[in-house]
Amino acid sequence: MDPAMANNVAISVNGDAMSVPSGTTVATLLQLLDVETAQIAVELAGSIVGHERWREISITPGATLEIVRFVGGG
């Protein structure tokens, strides 16, 4: 095993498998993915996570996240 990967956890984001450092929060994940955080929603394990909690919630091994962007239209 690559030593750099030893402290990583496997997760799923929008159906894609990825690995992030252990202890990564939702806020940090969004930064790692270079996601513009205006007008998005994050679902973790089937529940919406309010943006005020993104810095508090650590992503655990096997977590499933969905990141969606709100779009306007008529």
N, C-alpha and C positions, 0 to 999 in steps of 0.2 A: 504494500500500500504506500502511496506517495505520502510522505510526512506532512506536506502542506494540506492534504485532504483529511488528515486524522481528526481534526477538530471541526469538520464540516458535517452538516446534517442534510439528508436528502429530503426534498420537498417537491410539491407540484404547484406550478403557477400557470393558470389558464390552460391546464391540461398538459403542460410541458414539464418534464422532470428536470430538476436542477439541484445544485448543491450550494449551500450558503454556510458561512461560518457559524459555529455554535453560538447562541446568544443573540443572533440577529433579531432586531425588532422589525415590526411592520414598516416603520419609518425608514430604517436603514435599508431594508429590502427595496423600497421604492427608490431610494437614492442609488443603490447598486444597479437597478434596472433603468435608471435615468428616466423615470416616469414623472411627467408634469402632474403635480398633485391637485391642481385646480379641477374641479368638476369630475372627480373620480369617486368610486366606491370600492371598498375592499371587503371581500367576504372571506372569512376564515372558518373552515369546518362548518359551512352552512349558515353562519351568522354574520351579519354586517358588523364591521368594526368601525365605530365612530372615529373621525379623524383626531379627536382629542385624546384618544387612547393609543394611537399608532406608536408613540414612543415608549409606552408601557408594556406592550404585549410582545413577548419573545416568541419566535417561531420555533416550534418543537419538531423533532424528527417525524417525518411522514405527514406533515401538515399539508393541507390542500387549500390553496388560495385562488380566488378569482378576483381579478382587477378589471373593473369596467369603467368606461368613460361615458358620461352623460353627453348626449348630442341633441341639439335642437332641430326642429324641422316642422314642416307643416303638411 
